[in-house]
Amino acid sequence: MIPEFNGNRELDSGEQITVEFASLPTAIEADNYREFIFGTDGHVETIRFKDTEIMRRHVKKITNFADDDGPIDTGGKLAASKNPQVLPLVYEIREYLLSQTEVIEPGES
């Protein structure tokens, strides 16, 4: 995957951030990575994502990416980063991964 993060796709190919995946999530995994928060009326108010688990389990290798603490070359390092500027990359990777599988909606099996 070549993320759009920070104009990455406009860079020369040797400078682009690339993300290699260990695996894509199954439909059941993708469903488990979402936490639905229901309001008192029974409707979904919020969906929280388990980004740390997603990054650690599915992102095998990241090239050409670093923050102030040094290279971030694995999903585990990306998940552990305390730098808020990496969050858009985390979100983009999550959206890509979760879009690659069928999603089970609340109440479906």
N, C-alpha and C positions, 0 to 999 in steps of 0.2 A: 504494500500500500504506500502510495506517495501522498501524504496529507496536504491539505490546502493551508494548514496552520502557518500564520505569519508570512503569507506570500511564498511559501516553500516551493510551489510548483513553477514559479517564475525563475527560480535559480537554475544554474547549470546542473546537469544531472549528477555530476560528481560532488556537488555541494548540497543536494537535496536530502532532507530527512526521509528515511525510508523505514517502514515497519514490516517486519516479517512475523508471521503468526505461527505458533506451535500447532494450533488447531482452531477451527471455528466452533462456536457454541452450538450444541444441539438445541432443539426447541425447548426441551425440558430445562436445560441449563439457562437458556435465555430467559425463560419464565422465572427461574429461581434468582436471577440477578436483579429482578425488580421487586420492590417492596411497595405494596399498595397501602396507603393510609386512607381510611374511610372516615367520612364525617358522620355526624349524628343522624343525618338523613339517609345514610347507607350508600351515598355516592362517593366515588373516589375523589379525594381532595388533592392528594399529592402522590407522586410516584418517586420513590428514591431508588437510586441505582447503586449496586455494590461494585463500584469502580475498582477498588483495590483488588478484589477477587478476580474481576475480569482481566485487569492488566497482568496480574501475576500468573494466571492460568493460561491465557491465550497469546500474550505478546512475547515472542521468543527473542527477537533482536531488533534494536533500533540503531540506525547508523546516522552519523552526522548531527547528533543532538547533545547539548550540554546546558547546564545552568551554572549558577555561581559556585556550586559545590563540585563541579566537574562533569565528566561524561555521564550521560544517562543512556545506557545501551541495552537495558533489559526492561521488561514490563515491571519487574519487582522494584527496580530503581525508580522508574517513573511513578509507580504507586507510592513509594516512600518519600518522594520529593515534597518538601514543605513550601516550595516556591509556587505562589498562586498563579504565576505567569504560565505554568505548564498545564493548567486546568483546561484551557481550550483544546489542547492536543489530546488530553485524556478524553474529553467529551467527544471529539471527532473520531477517535479510535473506537470508543464505545458504540457510537451511533453506527459506524461502519460494521462492526462485528454483529451487533444485534439486528442489523438490517439484512444480514446474510442468511437468516433462518426464519422459519415460520414462528410467529409469536402466539402463545396461548393466552387468550384474553381471560380476565377474571371469570370464574365459573365454568370455563371449558376444561376439558381434559383430553 
